[in-house]
Amino acid sequence: MTDPAHIDSFYAATMTEAPARPPLEGKAEAEVCVIGGGLAGLTTARELAAAGRSVVLVEGARVGWAASGRNGGFVSPGYAEGIDAIEDKLGYEHARALWDLSVEGVDYVRGAIDELKPAGVDPVPGWLKVIRYDDADGLKRRAETMATRYGHPRDFWPTEHVRETLRTNTYFQGLHDTTAFHIHPLNYALALAADAEAKGARICEGTPAQRLDRGRAGWIVETPQGTVSARDVVLSGSAYPPNLWRQIDRAVLPIATYVIVTEPMADRLAESIRFGGCIGDTRRASDYYRIVEDGRLLWGGRITTRRSEPAHLAQMLKRDILAIYPQLGDFRVEFAWGGLMGYAVHKMPLIGRIGEGLWACTAFGGHGLNTTAIGGSLIARAIAGGDDTWKRFRPYRPLWGGGSLGRAATQLIYWKLQFLDALEERRARRGDDSA
Ligand SMILES: Cc1cc2nc3c(=O)[nH]c(=O)nc-3n(C[C@H](O)[C@H](O)[C@H](O)COP(=O)(O)OP(=O)(O)OC[C@H]3O[C@@H](n4cnc5c(N)ncnc54)[C@H](O)[C@@H]3O)c2cc1C
């Protein structure tokens, strides 16, 4: 985490110029200290600075160094937890309010891009979600429910339309969400950081917070070469348990996931993938992909609870691609990387006050681009203006994730989900063959 460089990824290779921000040295004072310079911390700092609060953000590595600068770049409404499960737990009214907040998160990202016009973020609209088994009626019902109950209409695509667009027989019907889009997430994070600074926030890179103490006047955040005194502290360190606050450290499970980017192969892709937006399937353990600059394919998938990346990562994801699009033939994988997502056991973010002047804005899981935006905005609104909308997230408390046992259980759950997906598809294929 103290390595000041970005990892070797497609995003780092295509990032816009960003100043190296010096580490904190000596004593600093601010109304708020934000710990972690991912999208959650950056949005919080940006919004606090916009509201006229003094802010120091400390980041252990570089701004956007972790998940925020390594992800698939898909921006869409919702949470890592499904809306049905949220409704089962909280009832329709509350679930609808949370859904609407997740839509606000999407609007926030769109609005920030419209306002800042950052270079290299390149938003491209549309998300096509396809199924790997034949179920037109089920998918139409799903679309109808989301349109009528959650105000989120999506276009139904029959199998022929899906297969004209994505040249594979793996997929059947699909839903097209025109409100979603994809971006270059690292350049977006850098733009938020620059804007937070322009609004008055101070960002210190290479500055891991090592200790957090409650003094008489507020909090003291200790870093290797300095301290920050602040009335409020926001914990946004995600999956990198910094041993700062036991309740949060224990509640956030690190889950690894992977992305590869191919060599440029625009001609071959044009034959196979005739859609410029986000593409993903509805499997529990889904693949997601999109075409990026120079006609390269960016492909993400798989999760593991191991922290080390498997050496055969590139080959593994390449096999996943060829299983769907064998016609792409042999191609080079030019970038392969992994990232850690922070998950709470309930798969919902931890957003809210956890002590006097102490706030959590973390655990956004695999659905962080919109939810970090809303988390950061809500925490900033709470600190700067006493707004208590964050209480909507109160039912999702920071429960202990089970440590290494929790990680093992998560891996087992993932394998079970993969198995269920395969079973469902095999059944569907059998039905198809016998029809
Ligand atoms: C490969 C991958 C693909 C994904 N794809 C998508 C996608 O397509 N769409 C989507 O919505 N979501 C996606 N996600 C999830 C999304 O990226 C995350 O939910 C989101 O970026 C989390 O942001 P964050 O700010 O909470 O955490 P992070 O981005 O992980 O940032 C946390 C930061 O805190 C810093 N830090 C930690 N401890 C300390 C400390 N003690 N002191 C100082 N700094 C500290 C770290 O260095 C890090 O920079 C993906 C994630 C991964 C890994």
PDBQT file of the ligand as one rigid body, heavy atoms in Angstrom, charges set to zero:
ROOT
HETATM    1  C1  LIG A 501     -11.629  -5.602 -10.888  1.00  0.00    +0.000 C 
HETATM    2  C2  LIG A 501     -12.829  -4.836 -10.372  1.00  0.00    +0.000 A 
HETATM    3  C3  LIG A 501     -13.884  -4.572 -11.232  1.00  0.00    +0.000 A 
HETATM    4  C4  LIG A 501     -14.985  -3.825 -10.774  1.00  0.00    +0.000 A 
HETATM    5  N1  LIG A 501     -15.933  -3.430 -11.674  1.00  0.00    +0.000 NA
HETATM    6  C5  LIG A 501     -16.912  -2.580 -11.283  1.00  0.00    +0.000 A 
HETATM    7  C6  LIG A 501     -17.813  -2.036 -12.234  1.00  0.00    +0.000 A 
HETATM    8  O1  LIG A 501     -17.693  -2.258 -13.443  1.00  0.00    +0.000 OA
HETATM    9  N2  LIG A 501     -18.818  -1.237 -11.772  1.00  0.00    +0.000 N 
HETATM   10  C7  LIG A 501     -18.944  -0.933 -10.450  1.00  0.00    +0.000 A 
HETATM   11  O2  LIG A 501     -19.890  -0.211 -10.099  1.00  0.00    +0.000 OA
HETATM   12  N3  LIG A 501     -18.059  -1.372  -9.534  1.00  0.00    +0.000 NA
HETATM   13  C8  LIG A 501     -17.042  -2.172  -9.921  1.00  0.00    +0.000 A 
HETATM   14  N4  LIG A 501     -16.120  -2.613  -9.004  1.00  0.00    +0.000 N 
HETATM   15  C9  LIG A 501     -16.241  -2.163  -7.623  1.00  0.00    +0.000 C 
HETATM   16  C10 LIG A 501     -15.717  -0.740  -7.418  1.00  0.00    +0.000 C 
HETATM   17  O3  LIG A 501     -14.511  -0.556  -8.109  1.00  0.00    +0.000 OA
HETATM   18  C11 LIG A 501     -15.513  -0.485  -5.924  1.00  0.00    +0.000 C 
HETATM   19  O4  LIG A 501     -16.701  -0.781  -5.222  1.00  0.00    +0.000 OA
HETATM   20  C12 LIG A 501     -15.166   0.968  -5.622  1.00  0.00    +0.000 C 
HETATM   21  O5  LIG A 501     -14.122   1.432  -6.470  1.00  0.00    +0.000 OA
HETATM   22  C13 LIG A 501     -14.755   1.097  -4.170  1.00  0.00    +0.000 C 
HETATM   23  O6  LIG A 501     -14.254   2.391  -3.938  1.00  0.00    +0.000 OA
HETATM   24  P1  LIG A 501     -13.640   2.746  -2.536  1.00  0.00    +0.000 P 
HETATM   25  O7  LIG A 501     -13.239   4.155  -2.589  1.00  0.00    +0.000 OA
HETATM   26  O8  LIG A 501     -14.571   2.304  -1.460  1.00  0.00    +0.000 OA
HETATM   27  O9  LIG A 501     -12.369   1.775  -2.371  1.00  0.00    +0.000 OA
HETATM   28  P2  LIG A 501     -10.963   1.702  -3.111  1.00  0.00    +0.000 P 
HETATM   29  O10 LIG A 501     -11.035   2.147  -4.503  1.00  0.00    +0.000 OA
HETATM   30  O11 LIG A 501     -10.449   0.322  -2.846  1.00  0.00    +0.000 OA
HETATM   31  O12 LIG A 501     -10.093   2.766  -2.344  1.00  0.00    +0.000 OA
HETATM   32  C14 LIG A 501      -9.680   2.627  -1.004  1.00  0.00    +0.000 C 
HETATM   33  C15 LIG A 501      -8.422   3.457  -0.864  1.00  0.00    +0.000 C 
HETATM   34  O13 LIG A 501      -8.109   3.590   0.507  1.00  0.00    +0.000 OA
HETATM   35  C16 LIG A 501      -6.710   3.557   0.648  1.00  0.00    +0.000 C 
HETATM   36  N5  LIG A 501      -6.428   3.185   2.030  1.00  0.00    +0.000 N 
HETATM   37  C17 LIG A 501      -6.763   2.041   2.664  1.00  0.00    +0.000 A 
HETATM   38  N6  LIG A 501      -6.362   2.090   3.951  1.00  0.00    +0.000 NA
HETATM   39  C18 LIG A 501      -5.770   3.298   4.123  1.00  0.00    +0.000 A 
HETATM   40  C19 LIG A 501      -5.148   3.939   5.233  1.00  0.00    +0.000 A 
HETATM   41  N7  LIG A 501      -5.032   3.348   6.429  1.00  0.00    +0.000 N 
HETATM   42  N8  LIG A 501      -4.639   5.166   5.066  1.00  0.00    +0.000 NA
HETATM   43  C20 LIG A 501      -4.725   5.798   3.866  1.00  0.00    +0.000 A 
HETATM   44  N9  LIG A 501      -5.288   5.234   2.783  1.00  0.00    +0.000 NA
HETATM   45  C21 LIG A 501      -5.810   3.998   2.908  1.00  0.00    +0.000 A 
HETATM   46  C22 LIG A 501      -6.253   2.535  -0.377  1.00  0.00    +0.000 C 
HETATM   47  O14 LIG A 501      -4.880   2.747  -0.734  1.00  0.00    +0.000 OA
HETATM   48  C23 LIG A 501      -7.208   2.822  -1.528  1.00  0.00    +0.000 C 
HETATM   49  O15 LIG A 501      -6.677   3.722  -2.474  1.00  0.00    +0.000 OA
HETATM   50  C24 LIG A 501     -15.034  -3.386  -9.419  1.00  0.00    +0.000 A 
HETATM   51  C25 LIG A 501     -13.978  -3.686  -8.558  1.00  0.00    +0.000 A 
HETATM   52  C26 LIG A 501     -12.881  -4.393  -9.013  1.00  0.00    +0.000 A 
HETATM   53  C27 LIG A 501     -11.726  -4.674  -8.074  1.00  0.00    +0.000 C 
ENDROOT
TORSDOF 0
